[in-house]
Amino acid sequence: MSGHNKWSSIKHRKGAQDAKRGALFNKIIRELVVAAKEGGADPNVNFALSSAIDKAKASNMPKDTMERAIKRGAGGSDADTYERLTYEGRGPAGTAMIVYTLTDNKNRTVADLRNIFKKGGGELGNDGSVAWMFERLGVINLAAGEFSEDELIEACLEAGAEQYKLDGDVIEVLCQVDDLEDAKQWFRESERFTMASSSVAMVAKDQVEITGSSDGKKVFRLLELLEDNDDVQTVFSNWSMSDELMEQIADEG
């Protein structure tokens, strides 16, 4: 996930994401509906819904829009028959990618993803082809602030988390999935930290460092093609890149 938040903030600052806000809301609404349908409307006992709500809030989704989606899902509408499917693939410059989807048509989704990977200079793989490169962890995103390294380490220990990373304007706290709810509660109750979002994520064990503009553009093109697909909810990858190179690629367009 290294650099993802930084790249997102650069795109937002330069206006590249504004036109996609509606599409993002539609994806989050779908996630809210499915989570509420599967586990009920109470986020205190429905972890998937709690994470979807965090994502909705981080995206500044209006409260009434969020509440309507939850109510719709909890009502068990037969019209919302989505399936959670995970795909794996290889991207440019030796990168690996895991794609989470919500789809009502598996055949359509796998065909679309195969074409997207091919168009983006990669290849859709088989189950298990790259998953071994990642670890399933809880992730809490905190707003960056004037914190020393000792303060962040101490906060992680008290929250029951294992480590943190700085990713652009975000402090990314990592913990075991079973500890995520307790860690979220600790940061929510803290007067010093502001929690932006939380999720269960596939975190790369090792990073592939992108050092050239050409490779960087290819990786970002594939990521954007994937994120533009209506069925794709989240993409995890193992790329890493300097802030300077990200800024350069954004300026070059």
ABEGO torsion letter per residue (X at the ends): XBGAAAAAAAAAAAGAAAAAAAAAAAAAAAAAAAAAAAAEABAAABAAAAAAAAAAAAAGBBAAAAAAAAAAAAAGBAABBBBBBBBBBBBBGGBBBBBBBBBABAAAAAAAAAAAAAAAGBBBBBBGAAAAABBBBBBBBBBBBBBBAAAAAAAAAAAGBABBBBBEABBBBBBBAAAAAAAAAAAAABAABBBABBBBBBBBABBBBBABAAAAAAAAAAAAAAAABAABABBBBABBBBAAAAAAAAAAX
